Amino acid sequence: MTTALIIGSAGQDGRIISERLRREGLRVVGLDRGLAVDSASGPLPPVDLLDPAQVAALVQSVAPDEVYYLAAYHHSSEDRLPPDDGEVFRLSFDVHVRGLLNVLEGLRKNAPKARLFYAASSHIFGDHPPDPQDETTPLEPRCAYGITKIAGLQCCRFYRKKHALHASVGILYNHESPWRREPFVTAKIVGAAVAIKAGAARKLVLGDLAARVDWGWASDYVEAMTRIVRLDQSDDFVVATGETHSVQEFVELAFGAAGLDWRDHVEENPAVIVRHTGRLVGNAAKLRARTGWKPSVTFPEMVRLLVEARINER
């Protein structure tokens, strides 16, 4: 039986890919915040991702065929981070680099034929990159998240070239699902629309309605991950829709799906934005050419699905 090891299995992408791979008949071992669970046998002994010996033992015992490194220290533009930049870098580095290196070393020593996917981010391109971005775009990050994601990307390239590990990188643009929760702006908008419709809230305050984002459907992006892992040759790939839409467009569609006129309930206040990011839009031509992947859910369909899912939760 093919075995997949998912690091960050409780996050949005981890949940979606775990379910997808189980449907395919794979044995799935998930690790998140030290807790490890085997779909075939149940809970496993705790594993500290920052402990090389524990990670190596996990890899040896699981003997994975596919590994998805999806762990991330996430935040949004309206999410207030710890005031100490050093702490932000430490937390980001631990998750995006140290843990990854332990997994890469574990694979090199105990499962050299396994195939790894590392989830990088469009934030590696910085605030004002050329438009659109692809795998050749210069890397000019402006935040701890982007800087440490580049370090993770470079680690994968190093192990790919020096040790011949099948270590691929997906440069992921924004992607959404019902698993996304606040403070991400999409979840904030969807949650507010549904709450206002139910009479549980009255208004929504957003920082920048004109901001434009390359948004995709998370299940489509997870499919891209599996296609990348199963290529004969490992490589780096941008995963994006190639389209941008404004926050206002998202608001209009979300409130419309809830049967509301957004103009009656939404206010704009730039003060709520903690960090400003530039316009990021990806060119996934290389991914399409190598795997045939393309998004299956349009932007309006995505917003509708998010609203319907939140309504069904109530």
C-alpha positions in Angstrom: 0.0 0.0 0.0 1.3 3.5 -0.9 1.9 5.6 2.2 1.8 9.4 2.5 3.2 11.4 5.4 1.6 14.8 5.8 3.4 17.4 7.9 0.8 20.0 9.0 -2.1 17.6 8.6 -4.6 19.7 10.7 -4.3 22.8 8.6 -6.5 23.7 5.6 -4.4 22.0 3.0 -3.5 19.1 5.3 -7.1 18.2 5.9 -8.0 18.4 2.3 -5.1 16.3 1.0 -5.5 13.8 3.8 -9.1 13.1 2.8 -8.2 13.1 -0.9 -5.4 10.5 -0.4 -7.5 8.3 1.8 -10.1 8.2 -1.0 -7.4 7.2 -3.4 -6.7 4.2 -1.1 -3.4 5.5 0.4 -2.3 4.9 4.0 -2.1 8.4 5.4 0.1 9.4 8.4 -0.5 12.9 9.7 1.7 14.9 12.0 0.6 18.2 13.4 1.8 20.0 16.6 3.5 16.8 17.8 0.5 14.6 17.4 0.9 11.7 14.9 -1.9 9.6 13.6 -1.8 6.6 11.2 -5.0 6.1 9.2 -4.3 2.3 9.3 -3.5 1.9 12.9 -4.5 5.0 14.9 -2.4 7.3 17.2 1.4 7.0 17.1 3.9 8.2 19.7 4.3 12.0 19.8 6.9 13.5 17.5 8.7 16.8 17.9 9.3 18.2 14.4 12.3 20.1 15.8 14.0 16.9 17.1 16.0 15.3 14.3 16.1 11.9 16.0 12.4 11.8 16.5 11.7 12.8 12.9 14.2 10.2 11.6 12.5 7.5 13.7 9.1 8.5 12.4 10.3 8.4 8.8 12.0 5.0 9.3 8.9 3.5 10.9 6.4 4.9 8.4 8.5 4.4 5.3 6.6 7.0 3.3 6.3 7.0 -0.5 5.0 10.6 -0.6 5.7 13.4 1.9 3.7 16.7 1.9 5.4 19.4 4.0 2.5 21.8 4.6 3.3 23.1 8.0 3.4 26.9 8.2 3.5 29.8 10.6 0.5 31.7 9.1 -0.7 35.3 9.4 -2.8 37.7 7.4 -2.4 41.4 6.5 -4.9 42.2 9.3 -3.4 39.8 11.9 -1.2 41.4 14.6 2.0 39.6 15.1 4.2 39.5 18.2 5.9 42.9 18.5 9.4 41.4 18.5 10.6 40.8 14.9 13.1 38.3 16.3 10.3 36.1 17.7 8.4 36.2 14.4 11.6 35.1 12.6 12.3 32.3 15.1 8.8 30.9 14.9 8.8 31.1 11.1 12.3 29.6 10.8 11.4 26.7 13.1 8.4 25.7 11.0 9.6 26.6 7.5 13.2 25.5 7.7 14.3 23.6 10.8 11.5 21.1 10.7 11.8 20.7 6.9 15.6 20.0 7.3 14.9 17.3 9.8 12.4 15.7 7.4 14.8 16.0 4.4 17.6 14.4 6.5 15.2 11.7 7.7 14.3 10.9 4.1 18.0 11.0 2.9 19.0 8.4 5.6 15.8 6.2 5.8 13.6 6.7 2.8 15.7 8.0 -0.1 13.2 6.9 -2.8 10.3 8.9 -1.2 9.0 12.0 -3.0 8.5 15.3 -1.1 6.4 18.3 -1.8 7.2 21.6 0.1 4.6 24.3 0.2 6.3 27.6 -0.5 4.5 30.9 -0.9 4.0 33.8 -3.4 5.4 36.0 -0.6 8.9 35.0 -1.7 8.5 37.5 -4.5 8.1 40.5 -2.2 5.8 43.5 -2.5 6.5 44.9 -6.0 7.6 42.1 -8.3 7.2 42.0 -12.1 3.7 41.1 -13.1 3.0 38.2 -13.4 5.4 36.1 -11.5 6.8 32.7 -12.5 9.6 30.4 -11.5 12.3 32.8 -12.9 11.0 35.9 -11.1 13.7 37.4 -8.7 13.1 36.6 -5.0 12.8 39.8 -3.0 10.8 39.0 0.2 9.9 41.7 2.6 8.6 39.7 5.6 9.8 36.8 7.8 7.2 34.5 6.2 8.6 35.0 2.7 12.3 35.0 3.8 12.0 31.7 5.6 9.9 30.2 2.9 12.8 31.0 0.5 15.2 29.2 2.9 12.9 26.2 2.7 12.8 26.3 -1.0 16.6 26.5 -1.2 16.9 23.6 1.2 14.8 21.5 -1.2 17.0 22.5 -4.1 20.1 21.6 -2.2 18.9 18.1 -1.3 17.6 17.6 -4.8 20.9 18.4 -6.4 23.4 17.1 -3.9 21.5 14.0 -2.6 19.2 13.3 -5.6 16.1 13.5 -3.4 12.8 13.9 -5.2 12.1 17.2 -3.4 9.6 19.5 -5.3 8.4 22.9 -4.3 5.0 24.5 -5.0 5.0 28.3 -4.9 1.4 28.6 -3.7 -0.8 31.7 -4.2 -3.8 32.4 -2.0 -6.2 29.5 -2.0 -9.4 29.2 0.1 -11.7 26.5 1.5 -14.4 26.2 4.2 -11.5 25.3 6.6 -10.1 28.8 6.3 -10.9 30.9 9.4 -10.3 34.4 10.7 -8.2 36.5 10.7 -7.9 35.7 7.0 -9.9 38.3 5.1 -11.9 35.8 3.1 -13.1 34.0 6.2 -13.8 37.3 7.8 -16.0 38.4 4.9 -17.8 35.1 4.6 -18.4 34.9 8.4 -19.7 38.4 8.5 -22.1 38.0 5.6 -23.6 34.9 7.2 -23.7 36.4 10.6 -25.4 39.6 9.4 -27.9 37.6 7.5 -28.7 35.7 10.7 -29.0 38.9 12.7 -26.0 38.0 14.8 -23.9 41.0 13.5 -24.5 44.4 11.9 -21.4 45.5 10.0 -18.0 44.5 8.7 -15.0 46.7 8.7 -12.2 46.0 6.1 -8.9 47.7 5.5 -8.7 48.0 1.7 -11.5 47.1 -0.7 -9.3 47.9 -3.7 -6.6 45.3 -2.9 -6.3 42.7 -5.6 -5.5 39.0 -5.0 -4.9 35.9 -7.0 -7.4 33.6 -5.3 -7.9 29.9 -6.0 -9.9 27.0 -4.6 -7.8 25.0 -2.2 -8.9 21.6 -3.5 -7.6 22.5 -6.9 -4.2 23.5 -5.3 -4.1 20.2 -3.4 -4.6 18.4 -6.7 -1.6 20.3 -8.1 0.5 19.1 -5.1 -0.3 15.4 -5.9 0.5 15.9 -9.6 3.8 17.6 -8.8 4.9 14.9 -6.4 4.2 12.2 -9.0 6.2 13.7 -11.8 9.3 11.7 -12.8 11.5 14.7 -12.1 11.3 17.0 -9.1 11.2 20.8 -9.7 9.7 24.1 -8.6 6.3 25.2 -9.8 4.1 28.3 -9.4 0.5 27.3 -8.5 -1.9 30.1 -9.2 -5.0 31.0 -11.2 -3.3 33.9 -13.1 -6.3 36.2 -12.3 -6.7 38.8 -9.7 -9.9 40.0 -8.1 -10.5 42.9 -5.6 -11.6 42.5 -2.1 -14.6 44.5 -3.1 -15.5 41.9 -5.7 -15.2 39.2 -3.1 -17.5 41.2 -0.7 -20.1 41.8 -3.4 -20.3 38.1 -4.3 -20.3 36.9 -0.7 -23.0 39.3 0.5 -25.0 38.7 -2.6 -24.9 34.9 -2.0 -26.2 35.6 1.5 -29.0 37.7 0.0 -27.6 41.1 1.2 -26.5 44.4 -0.4 -22.9 44.8 0.8 -23.1 48.6 0.7 -25.5 48.5 3.7 -23.1 46.7 5.9 -19.5 47.1 4.9 -17.1 50.0 6.0 -13.6 50.6 4.9 -10.9 51.7 7.4 -7.3 51.5 6.4 -6.2 51.5 10.0 -7.1 47.8 10.4 -4.3 46.8 8.0 -1.2 45.9 9.9 1.0 45.1 6.8 0.6 46.1 3.2 1.4 43.7 0.4 1.8 44.3 -3.3 -0.1 42.8 -6.2 0.8 39.2 -6.6 -0.5 37.2 -9.6 1.1 34.0 -10.7 1.9 32.4 -14.1 1.4 28.6 -13.8 2.3 27.9 -17.4 5.1 25.5 -16.4 2.8 23.5 -14.2 0.1 23.3 -16.9 2.7 22.2 -19.4 4.2 19.5 -17.2 1.1 18.1 -15.6 -2.0 19.4 -17.4 -3.3 21.1 -14.2 -5.7 24.0 -14.4 -8.2 25.4 -11.9 -11.6 23.8 -12.0 -13.5 26.3 -9.8 -14.0 29.9 -10.9 -13.7 32.9 -8.6 -17.6 33.4 -8.3 -18.1 29.7 -7.8 -15.4 29.7 -5.0 -17.1 32.5 -3.1 -20.5 30.9 -3.4 -19.2 27.6 -2.1 -17.6 29.3 0.9 -20.8 31.1 1.8 -22.9 28.0 1.4 -20.6 26.0 3.6 -20.7 28.6 6.3 -24.5 28.8 6.1 -24.7 25.0 6.5 -22.6 25.1 9.6 -25.1 27.3 11.5 
